[in-house]
Amino acid sequence: MYWLRVVVISFEFLIVIISVFLINIYGEMLNPLIKEIQINDEVLKWLMLLPAGLLGWSFVQTQSLLFPDGEFAKILHMWPSYSKLKIHCVVGLIYAVLFLIIGLFPLFIKDSLNTAAGFIMLFCGVAGESVVALNIYSAQISVKEIAMRAGS
């Protein structure tokens, strides 16, 4: 039950819902506007790689978050809320993979970035990966605070 709560009550889920809403409700209205925006193709290609880079960073940082070096690893794994931390990390990584797929999907469909759906999917991928990375960074800060308190 806690898994479901973590999946549904999150900023990541909100980004997915808003993206689906924008595509379904405003997609056709935004198409002419998106076609008029001329963004450099090189910038778009690099922007599409941002979710992949953030995914890699998220995996590395989550591993170091859940399995820190030193004596603190034992303290962390004995912590009563460690299982909740692990659930949050796993759900975050699942969202990160989902956002990578969503963000890269327009790359494989010809001229999809010239449509509102493709542009919104790219934005969803970048925004979602950014939120996942920010949450992992925030968790790292919290765990370091716990380590400092446990050490004193």
N, C-alpha and C positions, 0 to 999 in steps of 0.2 A: 504494500500500500504506500509506503514511503517513496518507493521508486516513482509511482504514478504522480505523487504530489510534486516531486522534484522535476519531473518532465513537464508537467502542465503549468505549474506556478513558477514561471521563469521568464526572463527577458528574451531568451532565445525563442521560446514558444510564441511570445508576443510578436517578435519579428516575423516569424513564419505566418502567423495569422494576418498581420497587417499586409504582408506581401501578397498573400492569396486574395485578400480583400481588394487591394489596389489593382491587381491584374483582372479580377472578375468584374469589378464595378467601374473602374476608370480606365481600363486597358484600351478600349477603342477610342476614348476621348483623348488619351495621351499619345496615341500613335502619330498623328500629324506633327505634334510638338517634338517628339523624339526624332522623327525623320528630318526635321529642320536643324537639329543640333548636330553639328559636325565636330566630332571629337577625333583627334588624331588616332589612327589605328594602332600605332606603337604604344601610345598611352593606354589604350584599352587592353592591349595584350599584357602589358605589365600590371595593370590594375587587376586583370583576371588571375594573375599569378599570386597576388596578395593573399587570397584565401589558402592557397597551397603552402605558402611560407608560414602563415599563422598556424595552420594545422600542424606542421612540423614542430614549430616552437611549442605549441600546446602539448604535444606528446612528450617532448623532452622535459618540459617543466613539470608536467603531471607526474612523470616517473620520479623526478628528484623531489617532488612534494610528498609523494606517498612513501618513498624509500630514501629518506635523507641519510647522509653519512654520519658516522660517529655514534656516540652514546644516546643521542636524542632519538634515534630510530626505535630503540626499545621502549622509550617513554611514549613515543607517538603511537606505537602499535598496541600498547597497553591502555591507551586513552579510551574511555568509554564511548566517546563520539567518533572514534576512528572509522567505524563502519559507515556512518553517515557521511563523513568526509570522502570516503572511497566511492560511495554511491554518487555524490555530487560530481566527483572527478570523472567517473565512467559516463555519466549522463552528459557531462560537458564534452567529452571526447566523441560520443555518439552524435551530438549536435554539430561538432566541428566537422565530422565526416559528411554529415548531411549538408551543411552549408558549403563545403567544398564542391559537392556534386551539384548543388543548386547554382553556385557561382560559376562553375565551369561549363554547365550545360549549354549556355548560349554560344560558347566557343565552337561547339560541334554542329550547330545548326546554321546554315548559310543565311546571312543577313538578319540573324535574330537580334543583334544589337541595334538594329534600326527599327525595332518594334518595342512597344511599351513593355510587353511581357519579358523580353530578353533583358532590357535595361533594368527592370525591377528585380529580375532574378539575379543579375550581377550585383546590384545594390544589396539585395538580401544576403548573398554570399559574403560580401565584404563586411557588411554591418554585423551579421551573425558571428562570423569568425572573430571580429573585433571584440564583441561582447564576451565570447567564450574566453579569449585570451585575457581580457580584463578581469573576468571572474577568477581565472587561475592565478593571475598575479595577486589579486586581492586575497585569495586563499593562502598563497605563500606568505604574505605579510602577516596574516592571522596566525599561521602555524609558527612563524618565527617569534611572534609575541608570546605564544604559549611556551615555546622553548626557553625564552628568556625568563619567564615566570617560573618554569620548572627548574631552571638552573639555579635560581636564587633561594 
